[in-house]
Amino acid sequence: MNADQLREIQAPLKNRYKEAPDDAKIKLFARGSLGGDGLTCRVETGKALVEAGLHPATGGSGMEACSGDMLLEALVACAGVTLRAVATSIGVEIRGGTVMAEAVLDVRGTLAVDKTAPVGFEHIDLRFDLDTDADGEQLATLLKLTERYCVIYQTLRKAPSIAVTHRANGG
């Protein structure tokens, strides 16, 4: 695909988002299942081989993995594994359950349709549905420690500085 082809695909989307800004807000979702034994969380990606591409709301075909979905999947996986490790550490039995992350993204920002629209997620909701006999105090401790020690959660909460570099090969 070249720049002209990309513009051709994105032009009607950009026009639509200018006329109907609410259409530019898309919801992404990731889900994981906590394993029965061990410190695992199975994340449902829906893709056998992961090839990243544009989301259909920005001109993609929908055949490739969306990096936004992958970010939520990473959060779900990390939070699920961290919760399992914390539960094991503090002696809270988790028989199973699910971890879900959901986010809203206004694609007008990334498509430069509206310079005031944010580029990136506006909000992320992370939810645990747990099969456990833990009481309220134990669950509060479990969630507090999961938040504290989940690398992806903490990275998103306190964004690190990111250095962007490049290397060009050729003459």
C-alpha positions as CSV (number, residue, x, y, z in Angstrom):
1,M,0.0,0.0,0.0
2,N,1.2,3.5,-0.8
3,A,0.3,6.9,0.6
4,D,-2.3,7.5,-2.2
5,Q,-4.0,4.2,-1.5
6,L,-4.1,4.9,2.2
7,R,-5.5,8.4,1.6
8,E,-8.2,6.9,-0.7
9,I,-9.2,4.4,2.0
10,Q,-9.1,6.9,4.9
11,A,-10.8,9.9,3.1
12,P,-14.4,8.7,3.5
13,L,-13.7,7.7,7.1
14,K,-12.2,11.1,7.9
15,N,-15.2,12.8,6.2
16,R,-17.6,10.6,8.2
17,Y,-15.8,11.5,11.5
18,K,-15.9,15.2,10.7
19,E,-19.7,15.0,10.1
20,A,-20.4,12.5,12.9
21,P,-17.7,12.8,15.7
22,D,-19.3,10.1,17.8
23,D,-18.8,7.5,15.0
24,A,-15.0,8.0,15.6
25,K,-15.2,6.6,19.2
26,I,-14.6,2.9,19.0
27,K,-14.5,0.4,21.8
28,L,-11.7,-2.1,22.0
29,F,-11.9,-5.2,24.2
30,A,-9.6,-7.9,25.5
31,R,-10.5,-10.9,27.6
32,G,-8.4,-13.6,29.4
33,S,-9.2,-16.7,31.4
34,L,-7.4,-17.5,34.6
35,G,-6.0,-21.0,34.5
36,G,-7.0,-23.8,36.9
37,D,-3.5,-24.6,38.0
38,G,-0.4,-22.5,38.1
39,L,0.1,-18.8,37.6
40,T,-1.4,-18.4,34.2
41,C,-3.9,-16.2,32.3
42,R,-5.0,-17.3,28.8
43,V,-5.6,-14.3,26.6
44,E,-8.0,-14.6,23.7
45,T,-6.5,-12.9,20.7
46,G,-8.5,-14.5,18.0
47,K,-5.4,-14.6,15.8
48,A,-3.1,-17.6,15.2
49,L,-0.3,-15.6,13.8
50,V,-0.1,-12.0,14.9
51,E,0.3,-9.5,12.2
52,A,-0.5,-5.9,13.2
53,G,-2.3,-3.5,11.0
54,L,-4.7,-0.6,11.0
55,H,-8.0,-0.9,12.8
56,P,-10.9,-0.8,10.3
57,A,-12.1,2.5,11.8
58,T,-8.8,4.0,10.4
59,G,-8.7,2.2,7.1
60,G,-7.5,-1.2,7.9
61,S,-9.0,-4.4,6.5
62,G,-9.7,-6.0,9.9
63,M,-7.7,-9.0,9.0
64,E,-4.6,-8.0,11.1
65,A,-4.3,-7.5,14.8
66,C,-5.0,-4.1,16.1
67,S,-2.3,-2.7,18.3
68,G,-5.0,-1.2,20.6
69,D,-6.4,-4.7,21.1
70,M,-2.9,-6.0,21.7
71,L,-2.3,-3.4,24.4
72,L,-5.5,-4.4,26.2
73,E,-4.6,-8.0,25.8
74,A,-1.2,-7.3,27.4
75,L,-3.0,-5.6,30.3
76,V,-5.4,-8.5,30.7
77,A,-2.6,-11.0,30.6
78,C,-0.3,-9.1,33.0
79,A,-3.2,-8.3,35.4
80,G,-4.4,-11.9,35.3
81,V,-0.9,-13.4,36.0
82,T,-0.2,-10.8,38.7
83,L,-3.5,-11.5,40.4
84,R,-2.8,-15.2,40.3
85,A,0.7,-14.6,41.8
86,V,-0.6,-12.2,44.5
87,A,-3.5,-14.6,45.4
88,T,-1.0,-17.4,45.7
89,S,1.3,-15.3,47.8
90,I,-1.4,-14.1,50.3
91,G,-3.2,-17.4,50.4
92,V,-6.4,-16.5,48.6
93,E,-7.8,-19.4,46.6
94,I,-9.0,-18.4,43.1
95,R,-10.7,-21.3,41.4
96,G,-11.1,-19.4,38.1
97,G,-12.6,-16.3,36.6
98,T,-12.1,-13.8,33.9
99,V,-10.2,-10.6,33.4
100,M,-11.5,-8.0,31.0
101,A,-10.2,-4.7,29.7
102,E,-12.3,-2.2,27.7
103,A,-11.3,1.1,26.3
104,V,-12.7,4.0,24.2
105,L,-10.6,5.5,21.4
106,D,-11.6,8.5,19.4
107,V,-10.0,7.8,16.0
108,R,-10.4,11.4,14.9
109,G,-7.2,12.2,16.8
110,T,-5.0,9.6,15.1
111,L,-6.5,10.4,11.7
112,A,-5.9,14.2,12.2
113,V,-9.6,14.9,11.6
114,D,-9.8,17.0,14.8
115,K,-6.7,18.4,16.4
116,T,-8.5,18.7,19.7
117,A,-9.4,15.0,19.7
118,P,-6.9,13.0,21.8
119,V,-4.6,10.5,20.2
120,G,-4.8,7.4,22.5
121,F,-7.3,5.8,24.8
122,E,-9.6,8.2,26.7
123,H,-10.2,5.7,29.5
124,I,-9.5,2.0,30.3
125,D,-11.8,-0.2,32.4
126,L,-10.2,-3.3,33.9
127,R,-12.5,-5.8,35.5
128,F,-12.1,-9.1,37.4
129,D,-14.9,-11.6,37.8
130,L,-13.5,-14.2,40.2
131,D,-14.6,-17.6,41.4
132,T,-13.5,-17.4,45.1
133,D,-14.7,-17.6,48.6
134,A,-12.4,-14.6,49.7
135,D,-14.1,-12.1,51.9
136,G,-14.3,-8.3,51.1
137,E,-11.1,-7.5,53.0
138,Q,-9.1,-10.2,51.2
139,L,-10.5,-9.1,47.8
140,A,-9.6,-5.5,48.5
141,T,-6.0,-6.5,49.4
142,L,-5.8,-8.8,46.4
143,L,-6.9,-6.0,44.0
144,K,-4.7,-3.4,45.7
145,L,-1.6,-5.6,45.4
146,T,-2.5,-6.7,41.8
147,E,-2.6,-3.0,40.8
148,R,0.6,-2.3,42.7
149,Y,2.6,-5.1,41.0
150,C,1.1,-5.4,37.5
151,V,3.8,-4.1,35.2
152,I,1.5,-3.1,32.4
153,Y,-1.0,-1.5,34.7
154,Q,1.7,0.6,36.3
155,T,3.3,1.4,33.0
156,L,-0.1,2.8,31.7
157,R,-0.8,4.7,34.9
158,K,2.7,6.3,35.1
159,A,3.7,6.5,31.5
160,P,7.5,6.2,31.1
161,S,9.5,8.5,29.0
162,I,9.9,7.1,25.5
163,A,12.8,7.9,23.3
164,V,12.0,7.5,19.6
165,T,15.0,6.9,17.4
166,H,15.6,5.7,13.9
167,R,18.3,4.2,11.7
168,A,18.3,4.6,8.0
169,N,20.2,2.2,5.8
170,G,21.1,3.2,2.3
171,G,22.9,5.9,0.4
